[in-house]
Amino acid sequence: MTELNPVKVTVAGEEVTIRSEQPAEHSLSVARHVDESIRRIQEQSPLVDVGKAAILAALQIADELFRARSDADQGTEKLEQTMEEIRRMLPPAKRAIGR
């Protein structure tokens, strides 16, 4: 069984303990990102309560994740296309150099 590393973090003024397989530094960075996202929303819209700011931050972070996944998928697709082109060029190139 994988050991979970407990770490105390503060997000939107609330201290919580999270447990993760990742190192504490990773958990702290994630919490900092969430906290900064919530605070940014609260600065832009001071009348928004912390609960709604947290929901909006979650939606923004989910959007970041979806965009990153889409970019990664496009990169993978482009890489696969390039590899296929190389596979097609290899036999004629080998014949041209006499192998």
C-alpha positions in Angstrom: 0.0 0.0 0.0 1.3 3.5 -0.9 2.1 5.8 2.0 0.1 9.0 2.1 2.0 12.1 3.2 -0.1 14.4 5.4 0.5 18.1 5.0 -1.3 21.1 6.5 -2.3 23.8 4.0 -4.2 27.0 4.2 -6.7 27.8 1.4 -8.9 30.8 1.6 -8.1 31.3 5.2 -9.1 27.7 6.1 -6.4 25.3 7.4 -6.9 21.7 6.3 -4.7 18.6 6.3 -4.5 16.8 3.0 -3.0 13.4 2.4 -1.2 12.7 -0.9 1.2 10.2 -2.4 3.1 13.3 -3.7 5.8 15.0 -1.7 4.7 17.8 0.7 6.2 20.5 -1.7 3.8 19.3 -4.4 0.8 19.5 -2.1 1.8 23.0 -0.9 2.2 24.2 -4.5 -1.3 22.9 -5.4 -2.8 24.5 -2.4 -1.0 27.8 -3.1 -2.4 27.7 -6.7 -5.9 27.1 -5.5 -5.6 29.8 -2.8 -4.2 32.3 -5.4 -7.0 31.6 -7.8 -9.7 32.2 -5.1 -8.0 35.4 -3.9 -7.7 36.7 -7.5 -11.5 36.2 -8.0 -12.2 37.9 -4.6 -10.0 40.8 -5.6 -11.8 41.2 -9.0 -15.3 40.8 -7.4 -15.2 41.8 -3.7 -18.9 41.0 -3.2 -18.5 37.3 -4.1 -18.4 35.2 -1.0 -15.6 32.7 -0.5 -17.8 29.7 -1.4 -18.7 31.1 -4.8 -15.1 32.3 -5.3 -14.0 28.7 -4.6 -16.5 27.3 -7.2 -15.3 29.9 -9.8 -11.7 29.1 -9.0 -12.4 25.3 -9.4 -14.0 26.0 -12.8 -11.0 28.1 -13.9 -8.6 25.4 -12.7 -10.6 22.7 -14.4 -10.5 24.8 -17.6 -6.7 25.0 -17.3 -6.6 21.2 -16.9 -8.8 20.6 -19.9 -6.8 23.0 -22.1 -3.5 21.4 -21.0 -4.9 17.9 -21.8 -6.1 19.1 -25.2 -2.7 20.6 -26.0 -1.0 17.4 -24.9 -3.3 15.3 -27.1 -2.6 17.6 -30.1 1.1 17.3 -29.4 0.9 13.5 -29.2 -1.1 13.4 -32.4 1.4 15.6 -34.2 4.3 13.4 -32.9 2.5 10.3 -34.2 2.0 11.9 -37.6 5.7 12.8 -37.8 6.7 9.3 -36.7 4.5 7.8 -39.5 6.1 10.1 -42.1 9.5 9.0 -40.9 8.5 5.3 -41.2 7.3 5.9 -44.8 10.5 7.7 -45.7 12.9 5.1 -44.1 12.7 2.2 -46.7 13.3 4.5 -49.7 16.2 6.2 -47.8 17.8 2.9 -47.0 17.5 1.7 -50.6 19.0 5.0 -51.8 22.1 4.5 -49.6 22.4 0.8 -50.6 21.3 -1.0 -47.4 
